[in-house]
Amino acid sequence: MPRFVPSSPYVVLRLDPSAGAWLAAARLRGFEAPDPIRALLAGRSRVEVGRDEAELALAWAARLPGWNDDARPPLFIHTPGEILVES
């Protein structure tokens, strides 16, 4: 059966700049943020990291106020280049 699998060993962390409350909280606590989040707070539009590092960043981010204010989380993972393979 065909299935989609990542073709890349990394994922991309992205930040939704409209996430007002969360973004304000993240900036206040940026000194303790994981490096990928610090890069996003400094203005990068995307940060390429390993899946484990991305999950740690999301865990930190989810503890801040404003995380659940919108249907879409303020920080999300994009997996580039999924490919269809035959099993």
C-alpha positions as CSV (number, residue, x, y, z in Angstrom):
1,M,0.0,0.0,0.0
2,P,1.4,3.4,-0.9
3,R,2.2,5.8,2.0
4,F,3.8,9.2,2.4
5,V,7.2,9.4,4.2
6,P,9.5,12.3,4.9
7,S,12.3,12.6,2.4
8,S,14.3,14.8,4.7
9,P,16.0,14.2,8.1
10,Y,14.9,17.7,9.3
11,V,11.7,19.5,9.9
12,V,11.0,23.2,9.6
13,L,9.7,25.2,12.6
14,R,7.6,28.2,11.6
15,L,6.0,31.0,13.7
16,D,2.6,32.5,13.1
17,P,3.3,36.2,13.6
18,S,-0.4,36.9,14.3
19,A,-0.2,35.0,17.6
20,G,-0.4,38.1,19.8
21,A,-0.7,36.8,23.4
22,W,1.7,33.9,22.9
23,L,4.3,36.0,21.0
24,A,4.3,38.6,23.8
25,A,4.8,35.9,26.4
26,A,7.6,34.3,24.4
27,R,9.4,37.6,24.0
28,L,9.3,38.1,27.8
29,R,10.7,34.7,28.4
30,G,12.9,34.5,25.3
31,F,16.1,34.4,27.5
32,E,15.1,30.8,28.5
33,A,13.7,29.8,25.0
34,P,15.3,26.9,23.1
35,D,17.6,28.2,20.3
36,P,15.2,27.5,17.4
37,I,12.6,29.7,19.1
38,R,15.1,32.4,19.8
39,A,15.9,32.5,16.1
40,L,12.3,32.8,15.2
41,L,11.8,35.6,17.8
42,A,14.8,37.4,16.3
43,G,13.1,37.5,12.9
44,R,13.8,34.3,11.1
45,S,10.7,33.1,9.2
46,R,11.7,29.4,9.5
47,V,14.3,27.3,11.3
48,E,15.4,23.9,10.1
49,V,16.0,21.4,13.0
50,G,15.8,17.7,13.8
51,R,12.5,16.3,14.8
52,D,13.6,15.9,18.5
53,E,14.8,19.5,18.7
54,A,11.5,20.6,17.2
55,E,9.4,18.6,19.7
56,L,11.4,20.1,22.6
57,A,10.8,23.6,21.3
58,L,7.1,22.9,20.9
59,A,6.9,21.5,24.5
60,W,8.5,24.7,25.8
61,A,6.2,26.9,23.7
62,A,3.1,25.1,24.7
63,R,3.7,26.1,28.4
64,L,3.3,29.8,27.6
65,P,0.1,31.8,27.9
66,G,-1.7,32.3,24.6
67,W,-0.8,28.9,23.2
68,N,-4.4,27.8,22.9
69,D,-6.0,31.1,22.0
70,D,-6.5,30.2,18.4
71,A,-7.4,27.1,16.5
72,R,-3.9,27.0,15.0
73,P,-0.9,26.9,17.4
74,P,1.5,29.9,17.1
75,L,4.4,27.6,16.4
76,F,4.2,24.7,14.1
77,I,6.2,22.0,12.4
78,H,6.4,21.6,8.6
79,T,7.9,18.5,7.1
80,P,9.3,19.3,3.7
81,G,9.4,17.0,0.8
82,E,7.2,14.1,1.7
83,I,7.3,11.4,-1.0
84,L,4.9,8.6,-1.9
85,V,6.5,5.2,-1.6
86,E,5.1,1.7,-2.3
87,S,5.1,-0.6,0.7
